[in-house]
Amino acid sequence: MDMVIDKAKEIADLLGMDGDKILPYKRKKDGFYDAQEIFRDICKASEGSDANLTGILEVEKVDGITPYEQLKKLRGIQWPAPHYETAKKGGTKRRYMLQEGWETRPYGYFRTKDGKVHIKMCEQDYSQRKEITEQLMKFGAKGHEDFYAVDNMDLLKKARDMGLTPEIPDEEHRGKHWEKIPEDKYPYWMGLGVVYEHFHTAKSNRSPTTRRLVPEMYVEMHPEDAKDLGIKDGDKVRVITRRGSLEAKAQIGTNSLVKPARNNVPRGYMFGPWNLSVADSADPKKNKWLANGITNRAFDPVSGQVDFKKNVCRIEKIG
């Protein structure tokens, strides 16, 4: 939330507006914004919508119970809660998939025998980080094509329970020119994601508008990392992982000539969009933008979500 507010203020100022006037929130003594203050504004803004929460503000006005105290006391308030009476009762009761009789359960409406959500707590533990991550890094890597994540569920569960990343960068080689980094070393983090222009448009990346906004594959770099590597803005580079490579243009700093120019990555971290693979060749062997093809194969053993955000890479300049 704090990052969203700061970024919104920054964008407003860049557009010639007054960010502090648009978002008149001040940080508290502990350095954070007041989340409840912002929640009150969310309730105000919900008026007239299908998710009207203004009844929460009415309860605070009449009974002096703050919104967060109401949420705590009632174990949550089901929207919509547009009136005092509705909010006071905990919101509007709703049925879901014809599961009747929820009110008879003691604590909630989860589809478990006791009606409660069952949460497994994971605590970050680096005591076995090196040996576990060395195994995780084999998934999909060249020379380990027969080492599959699906055959190593115990390893995935152990890594999850210990809060470990699927890879570790070779940080001792960070800061070197790209030609001096050994071919079997990967000093930088590499993350993939969806950029604004691609949000909910994975199937329309060949559309004229989207192609104009994001015409080609790019990789965001911190200016100091680019300087260390000997890479300049707009240079064509190859992003290499243990599983393969992709070609992209280097996008350096917020004044980059490579669209969309809003680079804000930290040092040691490279970022690129994955959606652009749709706009390149349909043949994986010819596709030079197939970002998901170079990522680690580790996935969450419960949800099946693949970990595309914590890969490692090295960079080579092309040409």
QUIDAKA-V222465 format. One line per field, one symbol per residue. psi: psi as a letter, one per 30 degrees, with the letter a starting at -180 (. if undefined). A space follows every 50 residues. Layout:
BEGIN
psi->???
END
This chain:
BEGIN
psi->eeeeeeeeeeeeefggljefeeihkkkafgflljeeeeeeeeeeffkflf hkgffeeeeeeefgkleeeeeeeghlkkllifleeeeefgajkkljhgjl geffkehahlilegglkjkjkkkkjgfgeeeeeeeeffjflkfhfgjkef gheeeeeeeefghklflkliffgkflkefgklfgkifkkjllakleffjg hffgfgkeeeeeeiflklkkkkeeeeeefhklkfkklkjkaffallklkk jklfgkfkkkihkhllkgkkklkffffefakfjeffjfgieffgllgklk fefgkkiffhllllkkkk.
END
